[in-house]
Amino acid sequence: MEEYEEQFSKIASLLGDKVRAVMLWNMLDGRAFTASELAICASVSSQSASNHLNKLVTAKLLVVEKQGRHRYYRYASEEVARVVETMGSLITISEKDRSIPVTTPKDLTFARTCYDHLAGKLGVQVTKALVDNHILVLEEKKYRVTESGLTWFSTIGIDIDRIKSKKRSFAHACLDWSERRYHLAGALGAALYHTMVDKDWIRRKENTREVVLTSHGEQELNARLQLNIRE
């Protein structure tokens, strides 16, 4: 027990540092970054950034890959990214803040990437619509695709059997930090997100995690899921 407590304390200490926290938060868009890029995000020197990143790599929270003259850092696993994203749900929101409309289409809270899947109000409402239409069923924080769901995903070009063969979580519930409700994550969440991008239902804004819902996407979501995201 003491060993686990010590390991937990080390991880908590690593995540609790402000510089490392900023770096990890900025890496939630799923991309790999150089130490110089992360140094700019955290407003520290490149040397300082490298020291912080080495600690995260040693703790196996990040991995580093060398490509040419550059070294790129990314999350070691989806599970690590999920923990960082979920920590955002612990942020206290006062009643005064709740009265302020923050989910306009241009806000990060409306639609964003969470590692490699869709999050924010849009991600939560799409997930809810998939459940309401009996395409997915939530069972102990994991989603199961129904028989009709197999057909639905096939119609938009997603092969469920192929997705299940991937060496990662198939479909699990990820607590959305801004909505305080679940959105779809895992291999299926990633496949749905990339399909929506490929079909131009949504578009990523450059140099940000923000995602924009297109008019075509509005029409498709309404037709396929009876979802009116503007309501």
HELIX and SHEET records of a PDB file:
HELIX    1   1 GLU A    2  GLY A   16  1                                  15    
HELIX    2   2 LYS A   18  ASN A   26  1                                   9    
HELIX    3   3 MET A   27  ASP A   29  5                                   3    
HELIX    4   4 ALA A   35  ALA A   42  1                                   8    
HELIX    5   5 SER A   46  THR A   58  1                                  13    
HELIX    6   6 GLU A   78  MET A   87  1                                  10    
HELIX    7   7 GLY A   88  LEU A   90  5                                   3    
HELIX    8   8 GLU A   95  ARG A   98  1                                   4    
HELIX    9   9 GLY A  120  ASP A  132  1                                  13    
HELIX   10  10 GLU A  147  THR A  155  1                                   9    
HELIX   11  11 ILE A  160  LYS A  164  1                                   5    
HELIX   12  12 GLY A  186  ASP A  198  1                                  13    
HELIX   13  13 SER A  215  LEU A  225  1                                  11    
SHEET    1   A 2 LEU A  62  GLN A  67  0                                        
SHEET    2   A 2 HIS A  70  TYR A  75 -1                                        
SHEET    1   B 2 ARG A 112  CYS A 114  0                                        
SHEET    2   B 2 HIS A 117  ALA A 119 -1                                        
SHEET    1   C 2 LEU A 136  GLU A 139  0                                        
SHEET    2   C 2 LYS A 142  VAL A 145 -1                                        
SHEET    1   D 2 HIS A 172  LEU A 175  0                                        
SHEET    2   D 2 TYR A 182  ALA A 185 -1                                        
SHEET    1   E 2 ILE A 202  ARG A 204  0                                        
SHEET    2   E 2 VAL A 211  LEU A 213 -1                                        
END                                                                             
